């Protein structure tokens, strides 16, 4: 027993050292990955404040506008080593701009003749990597092996999504809805197999997830056709040159997937656990237990999907309201699309509960010999 504990301790030490090495290596790489970017990246060497002005707009909102002169060095590309002088104007609120200090990095367009440039956006990959590592460490601490597999599943899904969008951008003749549908099937299969393994409850959850998600999409499609999409405002998609209705339906399909998948695997796992504990339990009791479990998770899951969608609109709503935009117009413009998505996702959650129950019962019946 003592040797066994020592082996476990050694494994923990080795895994911890590997994580520490990977963490350090990733941060070092991100801080020195400038050559991997096509766009010029500049690092702030020195800043000087040139002017500070107090401003008040027509709605009596006060702010401070500051102009700073930045000396920055190009870190990559043909202009590597070049020093640029850039004027940066920002407000104290920094709502749509940024205050820079020595050591900060940003993407820049270069005017080589005048040795000046224009700031395009901040280089934030180091912050993204740092947050990803916090997320990964929490997953490992709580979920151990399952946590690692969950992270791998997330990374694979992100890769599939980026590839799907890239395919659509370069092949506009292919329907975005078809691309999203295929992606949903891949997301579901890979996520559930990686996290839960190859077993009957996983297969039941995969089928229930796909059927539930597609059902919510079909219902949403018919409702939108019957109502003529009245009340939906597509202003947030106005910069897109593609069909906004199609983009909305594709987003609805992918957006509902997460909650539907969670419900499907919860129902499947619960029913299989009840069956494993008591293989003499009747189908009727399993069905009743499934419905009770479904009632318990229905409310929380619909609230989760509602808040997930609505929270993304809060900054824009505050901006509208701060500029004295009428409340009704603000809510209509910013929430109509999000509420429609939340409702469609809620429909998917409710439908998935009975779908998952009956599909899981079919798997249990097939698994059990002489099951009554």
C-alpha positions, 0 to 999 in steps of 0.5 A: 500500500505504501509503495502504491501511494508513492507511485501515485505521488510520483505520477502527480509530481511528473504530471505537475512538472509536465504541466508547468513546462508546457505552461512556461513554454506556451507563454514564452512562445506567445511572447516571441511568436511575432514572425508567425504573423503576416501583419506588422507588430509594434512594441511600445518603447516610450509614450508621451502625453501631448494633450488632455481635454475635458469633453461633454456631449449633447447628453451631458456625458462627461469624459476626458480625451487624451492624445499621446505620442508613441515611440514603437519598434516593429518586431516582424516583417520587412520593417523589423527594427524600424522605429515609428512615431504614432499619435494615439487618441483615447478617452478616459472611459476607453470604450472604443479605444486603448491607452498604451504604455511601454511594453504593450504590443499592437498590430500596425499599418506602416507608413515607411516614408514618414516613419509613422503608422496607424494602430489597428488592434491590440495583440492579445494572444498572451492574455488568451493563452493565460486564461486558457491555462487557468481554465485547463488547470481548473478542469484538471483539478475538478475533473481529472482525466475527464477534465482533460478530455473535455478540454480536448473536445473543446479544442477539436470543436473549435477547430471544426468550427473554424474550418466550417466557417473557412469553407463557407467563406471560400465557397459561398455557393454551399449553404451555411445551413448544411455546413452548420448541420454537418458541424453539429453532427460532428460536434455531438459525436466527437464531444460525447465520445471523447468525454463519455467513451464508447458505450450505450448511454453515449450512443443514446445521447448522440441520437437524442442530441441530433434529433432534439437539435434538428427538431428545434430548428424545424419548429423555429423555421415553421414559426418564422415562416408563419409569422413572416419573421415579424419583430426580428431585427437583423441590424446586428448583421447589417455589415454582412454581405450574406443572407442574414436569415440564413446566418440567423438560422445557422447560429440558432442551430449551433447555439441550441446544441450545447444545452440540448447535448447537456440535457441528452447526456444527463437523461441518458446517464441517469436512466442507465444508472438507475437500470444498472443499480436495479435491473429489475426496475420496470420500464414504466418506473424508468420513464416516470423517473426520467420525466421527474429528472427532466422536470428538475433540469428543464427550468435551470437549462432554459434559464442558462440558455436565456442568460447566455444569449441575453448577456452578450447584448448588455454592453450594446443596450447600455450604450443605446440607453446612455445616449437616450435611445427609447427603451422599447427601441433599444430592447427590440433592436438588441434583444429580438434576435437573442430572444428568438434564439433563446426560445428556440433553444428552450424548445430544443431542451423541452423536446429533448427530454422525452426524446432522450427518455424513449431513445435511452429506454430502447437501448436499455431494452435491447441491452437487457435479456427478457426485459419487461 
